[in-house]
Amino acid sequence: MGKKSPSPPPPPDPVATANAQAAANLAAMKTNFRYNRISETAPGINISYQRDWEGIPIHKVTTLGPTQQALFDKSQSVALDLANRAGQLVSGVPTTPFTYDGLPSQVGSIDMSSLPALNAVALNTSVDRSNSARDRVEQSLYNRSASLLEPGFARAQQDLEQNLRDRGIPRDSQAWDYEMAQLSRNQNEARQRIADQAVAAGGAEASRIFGVDLQAAQFGNQSMQNQLAADQVRRQQALSEAQLNASLQNQARQTGATERLAQRNQAVNEASAAVTGRAALPSYQLGGIPMYSTAAPDIMGATYRSHDAAMQNYQIQAQQANAQAQGIGQLAGSIIGAIPFSHSSFKEEWAVASPVLDTLVHVPIGTWRYDERFADRNRHIGPMAEHFRDAFGVGDGITLSPVDVMGVTLKAMQELAEKIDRLEQRLAEWPSSSQETANTNSTKVAERI
């Protein structure tokens, strides 16, 4: 029996961990407050703290000596006088809403309709590419060349017919039809050549006419573009002037508004200056007090680090267990792979294979040798795994399965056998007299050649 698979450690309870960390933080904070809030005494001033039942400071008490108390009372009296003066000045603060009446209006946009308009231009976007001139040239050249060839074609046909009769070849025989078809092909090729020449000449003429029309269209477009550019310059100048005038008007409006606000705020500024003075406690430089800091223990970090260590130990154990299982699986796979299980009871999703012979003809077959990563350094012959996979859609493109190679070979042999059967059947159905006539005519044609 193998070892039992390891189980992962349970994760930390986030709520309990967070509560423990919060309690530790609170305890550290209270400790710091107890040790760092101590009473202080200096000439004329005493600072003390009232504490709760845990010793935590909850109230700071500052006590002044007679001289310092008198100075504080005097500053309070001065502050009260200034407040009264500010109340008198407030009566002069304007209460009416601020207005921009009388100032230049704000220009937010330029009236584009007042600018010089751009005259619409119609550019030539296409050139007439009709094929009338090309067709005329092609037809004229072809007719002239054909008029020179056709009489010769007729004479050649008459001469060939007379030659065949003189040689005893009957009309409508295979040899007669072969010679006449050969003559017809030669004449048609000649006609095609003069037609191609006519097409080329027609294309050249059409290109020449198109070039002339294109130059004329480009000249006209350039003239209209020059006119459009001049109109755009005039319009841009007018727009720049309008933008400058708008900017000057807005600056004048802003300057006037700034002056009005300065006059309006004068009384407010005077009242604010009167109330800037206020009573303040005397400032004293007390002696340096040592500060203590107690940090809370990192409970959350320790908890999660402990869990991480347990998880790492679990992963190591799991990897060891997986390695053992994989070794057993590989051993079993090697044993099973050596046994050719091919009975239908071991298979599923069976379907008739598609034709492979025509595809197999194009699969590269070469000789090769394994590289230095393999102990086998002998030369071999066969296809590449990726070519085999791309051609037949089976395999992983890295290894060649003997089952797949055998299956493709057997399928190709079946198709080849069927093709041989069809050829043998066609040869058996071919008439013996037709075969002899064909052989005789072929021999005569070969001797004449």
C-alpha positions as CSV (number, residue, x, y, z in Angstrom):
1,M,0.0,0.0,0.0
2,G,1.3,3.5,-0.8
3,K,1.5,6.4,1.4
4,K,-1.7,8.5,1.9
5,S,-1.7,11.7,-0.1
6,P,-0.8,14.8,2.1
7,S,-3.6,17.3,3.0
8,P,-3.1,21.0,2.7
9,P,-2.9,23.0,6.0
10,P,-6.1,24.8,7.0
11,P,-5.9,28.6,6.1
12,P,-5.7,31.1,9.0
13,D,-9.0,32.6,10.2
14,P,-8.8,36.1,8.8
15,V,-11.3,37.5,11.3
16,A,-9.6,36.1,14.3
17,T,-6.2,37.1,13.0
18,A,-7.3,40.7,12.3
19,N,-8.9,40.9,15.8
20,A,-5.8,39.7,17.4
21,Q,-3.7,42.2,15.5
22,A,-6.1,45.0,16.3
23,A,-6.0,44.2,20.0
24,A,-2.1,44.2,19.9
25,N,-2.1,47.5,18.1
26,L,-4.5,49.1,20.7
27,A,-2.4,47.7,23.6
28,A,0.8,49.2,22.1
29,M,-0.9,52.6,21.5
30,K,-2.1,52.7,25.1
31,T,1.4,51.9,26.4
32,N,2.9,54.7,24.3
33,F,0.3,57.2,25.6
34,R,1.0,56.2,29.3
35,Y,4.8,56.6,29.0
36,N,4.9,59.7,26.7
37,R,2.3,62.0,28.3
38,I,4.1,63.3,31.5
39,S,3.7,66.5,33.4
40,E,6.0,69.4,32.5
41,T,7.0,72.5,34.5
42,A,8.8,75.7,33.4
43,P,9.0,79.3,34.9
44,G,5.5,80.7,34.9
45,I,3.8,77.6,33.3
46,N,2.8,74.1,34.4
47,I,1.4,71.3,32.1
48,S,-0.3,68.3,33.5
49,Y,-2.6,65.5,32.4
50,Q,-5.8,64.0,33.8
51,R,-5.9,60.2,33.3
52,D,-8.6,57.5,33.2
53,W,-8.6,54.2,35.2
54,E,-6.1,52.7,32.8
55,G,-3.7,55.6,33.1
56,I,-4.5,56.9,29.6
57,P,-4.3,60.8,29.3
58,I,-7.7,62.2,28.6
59,H,-7.3,65.9,29.4
60,K,-4.4,68.4,29.2
61,V,-4.3,71.2,31.9
62,T,-2.1,74.3,31.4
63,T,-1.7,76.6,34.5
64,L,-0.1,80.1,34.1
65,G,1.8,82.1,36.7
66,P,0.7,85.6,37.8
67,T,2.8,87.5,35.2
68,Q,1.9,85.2,32.3
69,Q,-1.8,85.4,33.3
70,A,-1.7,89.2,33.2
71,L,-0.1,89.2,29.7
72,F,-2.8,86.8,28.5
73,D,-5.6,89.0,29.9
74,K,-4.1,92.1,28.2
75,S,-4.0,90.3,24.8
76,Q,-7.6,89.3,25.2
77,S,-8.6,93.0,25.9
78,V,-6.7,94.1,22.8
79,A,-8.4,91.5,20.7
80,L,-11.8,92.6,22.0
81,D,-11.0,96.3,21.0
82,L,-10.0,95.1,17.5
83,A,-13.2,93.2,17.1
84,N,-15.3,96.3,18.0
85,R,-13.4,98.3,15.4
86,A,-14.0,95.6,12.8
87,G,-17.7,95.8,13.5
88,Q,-17.7,99.5,12.8
89,L,-15.9,99.0,9.5
90,V,-18.3,96.2,8.4
91,S,-21.0,98.8,8.0
92,G,-19.1,100.2,5.0
93,V,-18.9,96.9,3.1
94,P,-21.1,97.1,-0.1
95,T,-24.2,94.9,0.1
96,T,-25.4,95.3,-3.5
97,P,-24.6,92.4,-6.0
98,F,-21.5,92.8,-8.1
99,T,-22.3,93.7,-11.7
100,Y,-20.5,94.0,-15.0
101,D,-22.8,96.7,-16.3
102,G,-21.0,99.4,-18.3
103,L,-18.0,97.0,-19.2
104,P,-17.3,95.7,-22.7
105,S,-19.2,92.5,-23.5
106,Q,-17.4,89.2,-23.3
107,V,-16.6,87.7,-26.8
108,G,-16.9,84.0,-26.6
109,S,-16.9,83.1,-30.3
110,I,-16.1,84.6,-33.7
111,D,-18.9,85.1,-36.2
112,M,-17.6,83.0,-39.0
113,S,-20.3,84.2,-41.4
114,S,-18.7,87.6,-41.5
115,L,-15.4,86.2,-42.9
116,P,-14.7,86.0,-46.7
117,A,-16.4,82.9,-48.1
118,L,-14.5,80.1,-49.8
119,N,-15.5,79.7,-53.4
120,A,-16.4,76.1,-54.2
121,V,-14.2,74.4,-56.7
122,A,-15.0,71.3,-58.7
123,L,-11.8,69.2,-59.2
124,N,-11.5,66.6,-61.9
125,T,-11.7,63.3,-60.0
126,S,-11.6,61.0,-63.0
127,V,-10.4,60.7,-66.6
128,D,-12.4,59.2,-69.4
129,R,-11.0,55.7,-69.8
130,S,-13.5,54.4,-72.4
131,N,-12.2,51.7,-74.7
132,S,-13.6,53.0,-78.0
133,A,-10.2,54.1,-79.4
134,R,-8.5,51.0,-78.1
135,D,-11.2,48.8,-79.7
136,R,-10.8,50.6,-83.1
137,V,-7.1,50.1,-83.1
138,E,-7.3,46.4,-82.1
139,Q,-10.0,45.6,-84.7
140,S,-8.1,47.4,-87.5
141,L,-4.8,45.7,-86.8
142,Y,-6.4,42.3,-86.4
143,N,-8.4,42.6,-89.7
144,R,-5.3,43.7,-91.6
145,S,-3.2,40.8,-90.2
146,A,-6.1,38.3,-90.7
147,S,-6.5,39.3,-94.3
148,L,-2.9,38.3,-95.0
149,L,-3.1,35.0,-93.1
150,E,-6.5,33.5,-94.1
151,P,-5.7,32.9,-97.8
152,G,-2.6,31.0,-96.7
153,F,-4.6,29.0,-94.2
154,A,-7.0,27.9,-96.9
155,R,-4.2,26.8,-99.2
156,A,-2.5,24.9,-96.4
157,Q,-5.8,23.0,-95.6
158,Q,-6.2,22.1,-99.3
159,D,-2.6,21.0,-99.5
160,L,-2.9,18.8,-96.4
161,E,-6.1,17.2,-97.6
162,Q,-4.5,16.4,-100.9
163,N,-1.5,15.0,-99.1
164,L,-3.6,12.7,-96.9
165,R,-5.6,11.4,-99.9
166,D,-2.4,10.7,-101.8
167,R,-1.1,8.7,-98.8
168,G,-4.3,6.7,-98.8
169,I,-5.6,8.0,-95.5
170,P,-9.4,8.0,-95.6
171,R,-11.5,11.0,-94.5
172,D,-12.9,10.7,-91.0
173,S,-10.2,8.3,-90.0
174,Q,-8.3,8.8,-86.8
175,A,-5.1,9.8,-88.7
176,W,-7.1,12.2,-90.9
177,D,-8.7,13.8,-87.9
178,Y,-5.4,14.1,-86.1
179,E,-3.7,15.9,-89.0
180,M,-6.6,18.3,-89.5
181,A,-6.8,19.0,-85.8
182,Q,-3.0,19.7,-85.7
183,L,-3.4,22.1,-88.6
184,S,-6.4,23.8,-87.0
185,R,-4.4,24.3,-83.7
186,N,-1.5,25.8,-85.6
187,Q,-3.8,28.2,-87.4
188,N,-5.7,29.1,-84.3
189,E,-2.4,29.8,-82.5
190,A,-1.4,32.1,-85.4
191,R,-4.8,33.9,-85.1
192,Q,-4.3,34.2,-81.3
193,R,-0.8,35.8,-81.9
194,I,-2.1,38.5,-84.2
195,A,-5.0,39.0,-81.8
196,D,-2.6,39.5,-78.9
197,Q,-0.5,41.9,-81.0
198,A,-3.6,43.9,-81.8
199,V,-4.6,44.0,-78.1
200,A,-1.1,45.2,-77.2
201,A,-1.2,48.0,-79.8
202,G,-4.7,49.0,-78.7
203,G,-3.6,49.2,-75.1
204,A,-0.7,51.4,-76.1
205,E,-3.0,53.8,-77.9
206,A,-5.5,53.9,-75.0
207,S,-2.6,54.6,-72.6
208,R,-1.4,57.5,-74.8
209,I,-4.9,59.1,-75.0
210,F,-5.3,58.6,-71.2
211,G,-2.0,60.3,-70.6
212,V,-3.0,63.4,-72.6
213,D,-6.4,63.6,-70.8
214,L,-4.7,63.1,-67.4
215,Q,-2.2,66.0,-68.0
216,A,-5.1,68.3,-69.0
217,A,-7.1,67.3,-65.9
218,Q,-4.1,67.8,-63.6
219,F,-3.4,71.3,-65.0
220,G,-7.1,72.2,-64.4
221,N,-7.0,70.9,-60.9
222,Q,-3.8,72.8,-60.1
223,S,-5.3,76.1,-61.3
224,M,-8.4,75.6,-59.1
225,Q,-6.3,74.6,-56.1
226,N,-4.2,77.8,-56.5
227,Q,-7.5,79.8,-56.4
228,L,-8.7,77.9,-53.3
229,A,-5.3,78.5,-51.5
230,A,-5.6,82.3,-52.2
231,D,-9.2,82.3,-50.8
232,Q,-8.0,80.5,-47.7
233,V,-5.2,83.0,-47.1
234,R,-7.7,85.9,-47.2
235,R,-10.1,84.1,-44.9
236,Q,-7.3,83.3,-42.4
237,Q,-6.2,86.9,-42.4
238,A,-9.7,88.1,-41.6
239,L,-10.1,85.4,-38.9
240,S,-6.8,86.5,-37.2
241,E,-8.0,90.1,-37.1
242,A,-11.3,89.1,-35.6
243,Q,-9.6,87.0,-33.0
244,L,-7.2,89.9,-32.1
245,N,-10.1,92.3,-31.7
246,A,-12.0,89.8,-29.5
247,S,-8.9,89.3,-27.3
248,L,-8.5,93.1,-26.8
249,Q,-12.2,93.5,-25.9
250,N,-12.0,90.7,-23.4
251,Q,-8.9,92.2,-21.8
252,A,-10.6,95.5,-21.4
253,R,-13.5,93.8,-19.8
254,Q,-11.3,91.9,-17.3
255,T,-9.3,95.1,-16.5
256,G,-12.5,97.0,-15.7
257,A,-13.8,94.2,-13.5
258,T,-10.5,94.0,-11.6
259,E,-10.7,97.7,-10.8
260,R,-14.3,97.5,-9.6
261,L,-13.5,94.5,-7.3
262,A,-10.5,96.4,-5.8
263,Q,-12.7,99.4,-4.9
264,R,-15.4,97.1,-3.6
265,N,-13.0,95.0,-1.4
266,Q,-11.3,98.0,0.2
267,A,-13.7,98.2,3.1
268,V,-13.6,94.4,3.5
269,N,-9.8,94.4,3.6
270,E,-9.7,97.1,6.3
271,A,-12.2,95.2,8.5
272,S,-10.2,92.0,8.0
273,A,-7.0,93.8,9.1
274,A,-8.7,94.9,12.3
275,V,-9.6,91.3,13.4
276,T,-6.3,89.7,12.5
277,G,-5.0,90.2,16.1
278,R,-6.2,87.6,18.6
279,A,-5.3,86.3,22.1
280,A,-2.6,83.7,22.2
281,L,-1.0,81.7,25.0
282,P,2.6,82.6,25.8
283,S,5.1,80.5,24.0
284,Y,7.7,78.7,26.1
285,Q,10.6,76.4,25.2
286,L,10.2,73.4,27.5
287,G,12.9,71.0,28.2
288,G,13.4,68.0,26.0
289,I,11.3,65.0,27.1
290,P,12.4,61.5,26.1
291,M,9.8,59.8,23.9
292,Y,9.2,56.0,24.1
293,S,7.7,53.9,21.4
294,T,6.4,50.4,21.9
295,A,5.6,48.5,18.6
296,A,2.8,46.0,18.5
297,P,3.8,42.4,17.7
298,D,3.2,41.4,14.0
299,I,0.6,38.8,14.8
300,M,-0.8,38.8,11.2
301,G,2.6,38.5,9.6
302,A,3.7,35.7,11.9
303,T,0.4,33.8,11.4
304,Y,0.6,34.0,7.6
305,R,4.3,33.2,7.5
306,S,3.6,30.1,9.5
307,H,0.8,29.2,7.1
308,D,3.1,29.8,4.1
309,A,5.8,27.5,5.6
310,A,3.2,24.8,6.2
311,M,1.9,25.3,2.6
312,Q,5.5,24.9,1.2
313,N,6.0,21.7,3.2
314,Y,2.6,20.4,1.8
315,Q,3.6,21.3,-1.8
316,I,6.9,19.5,-1.4
317,Q,5.1,16.4,-0.1
318,A,2.5,16.6,-2.9
319,Q,5.3,16.9,-5.5
320,Q,7.0,13.8,-4.1
321,A,3.7,11.9,-4.2
322,N,3.0,13.1,-7.8
323,A,6.5,12.1,-8.9
324,Q,5.9,8.6,-7.6
325,A,2.5,8.4,-9.3
326,Q,4.0,9.6,-12.6
327,G,6.8,7.1,-12.4
328,I,4.3,4.3,-12.0
329,G,2.1,5.7,-14.8
330,Q,5.0,6.0,-17.2
331,L,6.0,2.4,-16.4
332,A,2.5,1.2,-17.0
333,G,2.3,3.3,-20.2
334,S,5.5,1.7,-21.5
335,I,4.1,-1.8,-20.9
336,I,0.8,-1.0,-22.5
337,G,2.4,0.8,-25.5
338,A,4.3,-2.3,-26.3
339,I,1.1,-4.4,-26.6
340,P,-0.7,-3.7,-29.9
341,F,-4.3,-3.5,-28.6
342,S,-6.2,-3.3,-31.8
343,H,-9.5,-5.2,-31.2
344,S,-12.7,-3.2,-31.9
345,S,-13.6,-3.7,-28.2
346,F,-10.8,-1.3,-27.3
347,K,-11.8,1.4,-29.7
348,E,-14.5,4.1,-30.2
349,E,-15.6,6.8,-32.6
350,W,-14.7,4.6,-35.6
351,A,-15.3,6.2,-39.1
352,V,-14.2,5.6,-42.7
353,A,-10.9,7.3,-43.4
354,S,-10.7,9.9,-46.2
355,P,-8.6,9.2,-49.3
356,V,-4.9,9.6,-48.6
357,L,-3.1,8.5,-51.8
358,D,-3.0,11.9,-53.5
359,T,-1.9,13.5,-50.3
360,L,0.7,10.9,-49.5
361,V,2.4,11.6,-52.9
362,H,3.2,15.2,-51.7
363,V,4.5,14.3,-48.3
364,P,8.3,14.8,-48.3
365,I,10.2,11.6,-47.6
366,G,13.9,12.0,-46.9
367,T,16.8,10.4,-45.2
368,W,18.1,11.8,-41.9
369,R,19.9,11.2,-38.7
370,Y,19.0,12.1,-35.1
371,D,21.0,14.9,-33.5
372,E,23.4,14.6,-30.6
373,R,20.5,14.4,-28.0
374,F,19.8,10.8,-29.1
375,A,22.1,7.7,-28.8
376,D,20.8,6.4,-32.2
377,R,23.2,8.0,-34.8
378,N,22.2,5.7,-37.7
379,R,20.6,7.2,-40.9
380,H,16.9,6.6,-41.3
381,I,14.3,7.2,-44.0
382,G,10.9,8.6,-43.5
383,P,8.7,11.7,-43.2
384,M,8.8,14.5,-40.5
385,A,6.2,14.3,-37.8
386,E,4.9,17.8,-38.4
387,H,4.5,17.1,-42.2
388,F,2.6,13.9,-41.4
389,R,0.3,15.7,-39.0
390,D,-0.3,18.6,-41.4
391,A,-1.1,16.1,-44.3
392,F,-3.4,13.7,-42.5
393,G,-4.5,15.5,-39.3
394,V,-3.2,12.9,-36.9
395,G,-0.3,12.8,-34.4
396,D,1.2,15.5,-32.2
397,G,3.7,16.8,-34.8
398,I,6.7,15.6,-32.6
399,T,6.5,11.8,-32.7
400,L,5.2,9.4,-35.4
401,S,2.8,6.7,-34.2
402,P,3.4,3.3,-35.8
403,V,-0.4,2.8,-35.8
404,D,-1.0,6.0,-37.8
405,V,1.8,5.3,-40.3
406,M,0.5,1.7,-40.8
407,G,-3.0,3.0,-41.2
408,V,-2.0,5.5,-43.9
409,T,0.0,2.9,-45.7
410,L,-2.8,0.4,-45.8
411,K,-5.3,3.0,-46.9
412,A,-3.0,4.1,-49.7
413,M,-2.5,0.5,-50.8
414,Q,-6.3,0.0,-51.0
415,E,-6.7,3.1,-53.2
416,L,-3.8,2.1,-55.4
417,A,-5.3,-1.4,-55.8
418,E,-8.7,0.1,-56.8
419,K,-6.9,2.4,-59.4
420,I,-5.1,-0.6,-60.9
421,D,-8.5,-2.5,-61.2
422,R,-10.1,0.4,-63.0
423,L,-7.2,0.6,-65.5
424,E,-7.3,-3.2,-66.2
425,Q,-11.0,-3.0,-66.8
426,R,-10.7,-0.1,-69.2
427,L,-7.9,-2.0,-71.2
428,A,-10.1,-5.1,-71.3
429,E,-13.0,-3.1,-72.7
430,W,-10.9,-1.4,-75.5
431,P,-11.7,-2.9,-79.0
432,S,-8.9,-4.9,-80.6
433,S,-9.4,-3.3,-84.1
434,S,-9.4,0.2,-82.7
435,Q,-6.2,-0.6,-80.8
436,E,-4.5,-1.9,-84.0
437,T,-5.6,1.1,-86.0
438,A,-4.4,3.4,-83.3
439,N,-1.0,1.6,-83.2
440,T,-0.7,1.7,-87.0
441,N,-1.5,5.4,-87.2
442,S,0.8,6.3,-84.4
443,T,3.6,4.4,-86.1
444,K,3.1,6.3,-89.4
445,V,2.9,9.6,-87.6
446,A,6.1,8.8,-85.8
447,E,7.9,7.8,-89.0
448,R,6.8,11.0,-90.7
449,I,8.1,13.1,-87.8
